[in-house]
């Protein structure tokens, strides 16, 4: 049986799509899981957001989630800085994460052949169940 005690959803503060975020909350509610939202700022990108801390992550999640969906959930907001796959792997190990929910945006074949997507990097780096939700 798949363990869903602690679910991690890596948050993209620039994303306009909320399908994966809402799905991660719904899965956490369904299984009575704790949920962690983690924003990882790439070391090479510099600080792209004026407010690069837990409050920015909480604001993004609360704006994207339908009203009341976060009620009665044990929620943790976190930030990190570094390579996405390494930071997610370290966070999972430190916080006992048992499942990850990520969004996936379909890309053209040319784009896909040249670049890895963030969700693919996470899947390749981590040996945990990963729920992939299509984004628009």
C-alpha positions, 0 to 999 in steps of 0.5 A: 500500500502506498503511504500518504502520511506526508505529501509534498507539493513543490510550488512554482510562484510564477505558475498561473495554473492551480490544477496540481496544487488543488489536486495535492490538497484534495489528496491530502484531505482524502487520506488525512495526510499532512501537506507541505508546500515547498518553493525552491529558488534556483541558485543561478536565478537570483531572487526573482521574488521580492518576498522569498520566504514562507509567507509568499508560498502561503499567499500563493497557495491560499490565492490558488486554492478554492475557499475552505479547501485548506480548512482542517489540514496540517499545512507547512510552507517552506522555502529553499535555495538550490537545484530543484531536484536536490532540494526536494530530495533533501526536504523529503528525507528531512521531513519524512515525505511519503508522496509527492504531487507535481504538475506537468505541462505538455511541451512540444517535441522539440522543447522536450528533446532540448530541455528536461522539465522540473517534474521529470527532474524530481521523478528521476532524483527521488525514489518516492511515489509521485503523482503527476497532474496535467497542467493547462 
